[in-house]
Amino acid sequence: LEPDLDRYLRAEDADPRFAELAEALGDSSRLAAYVAFRQLHERKQKEFLGLWREDLEASDPVAKAIHEANRRGIEAFLEDHPQFRQSIYWNHVILVSSIFGRFGQVNTDGSKAIYSICSHIRHSCKPNAAWFTLRKGFPRGKRMLHVISLDGIQRREEITVSHVEEPVLLQPQLRRSLHLVKVLGMKCPCDRCRANDEEAEERIRYLFTRLSTSLAVQPPTDSSTATAQECLRDLDQLLPFSMQTKAKAKVLLATSLGELLQRAAWQQDNRPANIVLWTGLDPESQEQRLKDSKRLYETAGKDFEYLLGQDALPILERMESGYAPVQDQHKMLTKYRDKAEAAEAEILESQGAGIPFEHKPQSYEPNLPRPGMPPTWEELFK
């Protein structure tokens, strides 16, 4: 359903009665939804109406309230304007409006749509999936669903998404619940809200505060980056799903680790100078920083891609300027390590050492069992 409702009610080939009905009803959205429904193929119309199951109102109080409001509104209108009673099939208007009201999803461009799968995915404050709507390409308005749970989705596990903005998920449970009642029209049924673990909620806020403080340290130090990494690990335990907030923190942390690498290289070149050592120079620490920085960039890029879809492209392009040097250094390190290992193996072979002892196929005396093998029956009862 496009944002411009006049394209359904006042188009050149539209039935002129619809514009008159919309003006008398004072609500163009219901009739526009009905016109859009009539433009569907007959098979699609049956599929659409099938979304309103017979037992839906008994099991879904929100659906029942929406249907009741639409029914009363149309009945009151027809009592005041009986001349329109035979104009269209009003039961379908009520049903279509109710389906859009209960299952309709508003896209970023203002359009509203019903999706065969996404319209039925429930909200969770600890979601395991996220969707984004295609604004370019065909078909426009198509939704892509990505798994964002760090543990994946197990078989028979319910797929859930967040129906609210990410900052709401970071609010205390009480404030979050009040906001969700306004958005969903009902109390949030997710596991996180039912658990109501105040200690965990308080720790989440503490970790984000500590993470922000650590990333704000300038110039970054080994201690500040280690603290930030520890906070991210703990947050992944409490909020085990991709988040833009955590992805941004990963990029900032990767940038800080890159700065530490640059300082280590500068210190290495200026050893004779009387300077204060900002960071360790040992090769193991530098290699670990490089690996951590590369991993942070890659996981942050995946997080942005899964959460934002096509909108993530500008962010990924900006990240490329920081990621490319790290990736090049990692390739050089891997190439150097491979050459060093090959040279060491060549030296051992030239000295007659050959393959290290632990990797050699070894022979054993017939009366001795092979290492790791259970003893035979005769050996047990010698």
N, C-alpha and C positions, 0 to 999 in steps of 0.2 A: 504494500500500500504506500504510494508515493506521498511526500509531504504536501504537495499541491493537490488538494482534493477536487478542485474545479476540473482537473483533467478527466475525472470520472463523471462528474455531474453536469458539466457544461461543455463537453466536447461537441464537435460538429455532428458526429454520428450518435450522440447520446440521446436517450429517451427524454424529451422535454419535461415529462412528469417528475423525473427525479429532482430536477432543480426546484420545481414548485414544492415538492414534498420536503426537501431539505430546508427551504425557507420557512415553511409552515412548522416543521418540527423544531427548527432552531438548533439542529445538531447535524452537521454535514458528515461527521466521521462515521456514524452508523450506516448511513445510506451509501457512502463511498465504499465502505467495506463490503456492503452487499453487492454493489455494482462490480467491484473487483472479483468477488466470488462468482458472479454470473459469467464473467469472461473466461473462467476456467473450463477445461474440457470436462465432460460429464463424469468421466472416471475420476478426475481430480476433485470434482465437487463431492462425490461420494466419500473419497478418502479424507477430505477436509472435514465433512460433517461427522465422520467416524471418530474424530478426535474427542467429541463429546460423548463419552461412554454412558451407558444407562445408569451405572452405579457411581458416576463421577461426583454428583452432588452429595451423595450420602457419605463419601469418603473424603471430600475436599470442601471444607466450609467456605473457602475463598471463592471457589467456582460457584457454589450455591448462592452466595451473596451477590456475585456479579450477575448471574442469570436472573435472580429475583429483581434486582434493580432495573435491568433492561426490560423485563416483562412488565413491571409496573409503569415504567416510563412510556412504553409503547401503548399500553392499555389506556393510560390517562390521555395520551394524545388522540387516540381514536375516539374516545368518548367526547372530546371537545371538537373533533373534526371527523364526524361519521362519513363524510363524502369521500374520504380516502381509504375507507375500510376494504374496498375491493380492488384498490389500485395495484397492490403487489401482495406477495405471500409474506405476511408479517411474521409468521413463525420462523421463517428462515432468517429474517432480519434480526430477530431476537437471538437466534442460535449463533449466527455468524458474528454478531457483535459480542456475544459472550465468549466465543472461542478466541477472538482477537483480544478481548479484555483479560482473559486468563492465560493464554499461551503466546500472545503477541510479543515479539522482541523488537525493541527500538534500536535501529542501527545508527552509526555515527553521522550519517547524512540526513537523519530525521525520518527516514522511511521506516515502515513497520512491516514485519513479516512473520509468518508461521513456518517453523522448521520441524520436519518430521522427527528429528532426534533432539536437537538443541533446545527446542521449546519445552521439552519434558525433563531436562536435566535440572536437578534441584540445587539450591544454594548450599554452600558449606563455608564456614569460616576457616576451614582447613582443607581447601580444595585439592583435588588430584589432577585436574585438567583445566585448560583455559581455551577460549575461542577468540577468534578475530574475524572480522567481516571483510571480504574482498571488495575494495572500492574501485579497483581497476581490473580490466580483463572481463572475461565472460564465464559464467553469468554474474552480473553485478549483484551484490548482496549475498553471495554464497558464503557460508560460514565454514571455517576450518577449525577443527578441534585437535588440540595438542595435549599430550600427557605432560604435566609439570611436576608430578610427585617425584621426589628423589628416589623413592623405592618402587616406582612404577605402579601399575594398577593390577592387583591380583585377580585371578579368575573369580567371577561372581561378586566382585566388589562393585559397589555402586559408583558410577561416574558422577562427580560433583564439580561445580565451578563456583566462582564468586560472582554474585549479582550486584556487588557494591564496589566502590572505589577502594583501592588498596589501603589508603590511610585508615579507613574504617576498620580493617582487620587488625590494626595495631592499637585500637582503643581498648579501654577496660571492658570487661564483659558486660557490665550493666549499660554503659553508654552504647556499646555495640548492639545490644539487644533492642534498645529503644529505637535506634536508627533503623534496624532491620524490620521492626514492626511497621514503621512508616513505609518502607520500601516493599516488603513482602505482604503486608497486611496480616501477618501472623508471627507467632514466636518462632525464632530460628530453631529448627529441629536437629542441627548438626551435632556431632559428638563433642566437639570442642565446647560449645555452649552448654550442653547437658552436663559435661564434667565440671564446669565452673571452678577450675583450678586457679584460685586467686594467687597462689605462690608462683605458678608457672607464668601467669599473665604479668605479674610484677617483675619477674626475672626477664621476660621479653623486653619490657620497657627499659630495665636497667642495662641490658646488653646493647640495645640500640644506642642508648646514651653513651655508654663506654666506647662503643665502636666509633661513634661520631667524634668523640674527644680524641681518640687515638689517631684517627685519620686527619684531624686538624693540626697535629703536631708538625711544625715546620722549623728546621728541616726534619724529615722523617728519620727515625733511628731504628736500630735493631729491636729495641724494646717496644716502640710504638707499633711497628709492623707485626711483631709477634703477638701483641695484645689484640690487634685487629683480626688477625687470623684465628686466634682463639675464640673471639666473639662470634665470628662467622660460623665456626664449627658448632658452637653451642646453639646458635640460632637455627642452624640446619636440623638440630635435634628437636627443638621446640616447634619450629615452623618448617616441616620437611617438604617444602614445595618452592618452586621458583617465584621470586618476587622482584619487581623493579627496584625496590629499595636496596635489596641485597645485591642485585646486579650492579647498581651504581657504586656501591661500596667496594665490590670486587675490582671495578675499573680503577677507582682511586687507590686501592691497595696495590694493584699491579703497577700503577704509575710510581708509587712510593718505592716499591722494590726495584723498579728500573732506575730510579734516582740513586738508590744505594749501590747498585751495580756500577753506575757511572762514577760515583765517588771512590769505590774500591779501585777502579782502574786508574783514576787520577792519583790516588795515594800510592799505588804501585809504581807509577812513573815518577813520583816525587818523594821516594823514600829518604834521600839524603836531607831533605828539608826538615826543619824543626816544626812539625805540624801536629795538631791534635787528631788522633785517629777516630773518625766518625763511625767506622764499621770494620768488621773483621776482614782480613785479607786471605784467609785460608781458602784454598780452591774448593773444598767441600761446601763451605757456606755460600760461595758465589754461585756454584753450580745449582745448589738447592734454591737460591733466590731466583735464578733464571727459570728453573722448572716451575716454581710456584707462580711466577709472573705469567708464564705462558698458559698455565692451566687456568688461572683467574680470568685472563682475557677470553679464553675459549669458552669457559662455562658462562661468563657474563654475556657473550655474544649469543649463545644458545638461549639463555633466559630471555633476552630482549626479543629474539626472533619468535620464540614460542608465545610470548605474552602480547607482542604488538603486531606481529605479522608484517604486512607491507610498510607500516609506519616505522618499523625498526631500521629501514634501510639508511636514512640519514645518520642515525646513531652508529650503525655498524661502519659506515664510511669514516666517521670521525675516529672511531676506535682503531681503524686500520693504521693510522699514523703512529700509534703507540705500539700496536701489536707487531707490525712488520719488522722493526729492528730486533725485537725479542725473538721472533721466529727465525730470523737470519742467524742470530747468535746461537740459538739452540741447534740449528743445522750444522754450524761450524763446530760446535762442541761435540756433537754426535760423530761428525766426520773425523775429528781429531782423535776421539776415543777409539774409533774403529781402526784407525791407522796405528795407534799405539798398541792396541791388542794384537794386531797382525804382526807388528815388528817384534813384540815380545814372544809370540809363538814361533816366529822364524828364528830368533836367537836360541830358544830352547831346543828347537829341532836341530840347529847346526851344532849345538853342544852335545847332542846325543841324548838330551833329556826326553825329547819327543812329547808324547801326551802325558800330562800329570798323572801320578800314580792312582789317584782316586777315580780317574776316568778310564783307566786301562781295563780291558777284559782280563780277569785274573783266573788262574787255574788253581784247583784245590785237590788235596789228596782224596782218594775215593772214600776213605773211612771217616772224613770230616764233613759235616753238613755245610751247605752254602750259607753265607750270612743272610739272615732274615728269613730262612726257610725253617719250618718246624722239623724237629727230629723225627726219625722213622720209629716204627713200633719196636724194632730190635734194639735201637739205641736207647730207648726209654727203659728197657728191662735187661740191660747188660749185667 
